[in-house]
Amino acid sequence: MRIDQLIPAFHRGDAIGDTAFHLRNALRARGFVSDIYCLSRDPEWAGEARPFSEFPRPAAADITILHFALPSPLTDGLLRLPSRKFIIYHNITPPEFFEPFQAEMARLCRIGREELARLAPAIEVGLADSEYNRLELEALGCRATREFPLFIDFAKYERPPSRFVRDLFSDGRINILFVGRIVPNKRIDDLIKVVFYFKKYISPLVRLIVVGKTTSLPVYYRALVQMADEFYLKPEEILFTGHVPDEEMYALYRASHVFLSLSEHEGFCLPLVESMVFDLPIVAYASTAVPYTLGGAGVLIHEKRIDRTAELIDIVARDDKLRKTVIAGQRRRLEAFKAGQKEAFLFREFESLLRSR
């Protein structure tokens, strides 16, 4: 029996690509014939994934798994196959977040959600990398749904951070960190408002560090830069780093005092787990998948109040006893994530799905 995976884009270091790669290796170790097929891939991964055009027609007893995170020809391709159909759902941002900024991005999100609605009743099992995503599949009419852990390569976080970057940002300012794409659902505009309040009413020694590609939605990024300028926030107070090498990102986690997320839509939010790895206290708005990912760890905000959020950041950054309590809770949650990465756990879940159908 074959168990193959379909993925639109296969990239090194991408959470979806890492999950597909790990699952493929684990399937092969269990004796299954298993390959990854994609529409595009990084050149250095050419030996690890094959073009979808080479995908052999499966038998009815085979299993084909589609990683679904954006619209693609793979949706109709999966629906036409005779094999048993699974998806691993990584979420699609609702289009309304993009409509004020870029019609094309909103259109793609809308098409993606329409494709998901077509897929849901046609697949045998819907796997989701968070409970929030699983509930969404269930609401769309999936016959069977399971939460299937996102693979996280914890070993990579053991590499040494950049000492230069860590020292550079250890200059007496309160560093507020956010890691993620520069897109509207992340509400980076709200983060800027928090920093403005903090600077004006609490302390001028504050800095917001936003790590993430600035090219995802240039019109939104330019609006953020203009907003910071209108608030008279200097470059040393609002820093957009763009994409940075891992060792620099790890240094920024180490040099920061609080990870702040005011995002209004997350399918999982891997930077929350990364913050746990680096013992960085988390303050986050209780939206979509965030409470599920935190699992009682961190500090959840249930009402968006810029003033109260800024005051909370100051307390978490300066109160050593509170920081230790928050970090202890995050370490317990991190251990639960690490336990969930064991192959035995993954295959207990996977094999139970096979038996149940």
Stockholm file with secondary structure:
# STOCKHOLM 1.0

chainA/1-357         MRIDQLIPAFHRGDAIGDTAFHLRNALRARGFVSDIYCLSRDPEWAGEARPFSEFPRPAAADITILHFALPSPLTDGLLRLPSRKFIIYHNITPPEFFEPFQAEMARLCRIGREELARLAPAIEVGLADSEYNRLELEALGCRATREFPLFIDFAKYERPPSRFVRDLFSDGRINILFVGRIVPNKRIDDLIKVVFYFKKYISPLVRLIVVGKTTSLPVYYRALVQMADEFYLKPEEILFTGHVPDEEMYALYRASHVFLSLSEHEGFCLPLVESMVFDLPIVAYASTAVPYTLGGAGVLIHEKRIDRTAELIDIVARDDKLRKTVIAGQRRRLEAFKAGQKEAFLFREFESLLRSR
#=GR chainA/1-357 SS CBEEEEEEEECTTCHHHHHHHHHHHHHHHTTCBCCEEEEEECGGGTTTCEEGGGCCCCCTTCEEEEEESSCCTHHHHHHTCSSEEEEEECCCCCGGGTTTTCHHHHHHHHHHHHHHHHHGGGCSEEEESSHHHHHHHHHTTCSSEEECCCCCCGGGGGSCCCHHHHHHTCSSSEEEEEESCCCGGGCHHHHHHHHHHIIIIICSCEEEEEESCTTSSHHHHHHHHHHHHHTTCCTTTEEEEESCCHHHHHHHHHHCSEEEECCSCCSSCHHHHHHHHTTCCEEEECCTTHHHHHTTCSEEESSCCHHHHHHHHHHHHHCHHHHHHHHHHHHHHHHHHHHTTCHHHHHHHHHHHHHHC
#=GC SS_cons         CBEEEEEEEECTTCHHHHHHHHHHHHHHHTTCBCCEEEEEECGGGTTTCEEGGGCCCCCTTCEEEEEESSCCTHHHHHHTCSSEEEEEECCCCCGGGTTTTCHHHHHHHHHHHHHHHHHGGGCSEEEESSHHHHHHHHHTTCSSEEECCCCCCGGGGGSCCCHHHHHHTCSSSEEEEEESCCCGGGCHHHHHHHHHHIIIIICSCEEEEEESCTTSSHHHHHHHHHHHHHTTCCTTTEEEEESCCHHHHHHHHHHCSEEEECCSCCSSCHHHHHHHHTTCCEEEECCTTHHHHHTTCSEEESSCCHHHHHHHHHHHHHCHHHHHHHHHHHHHHHHHHHHTTCHHHHHHHHHHHHHHC
//
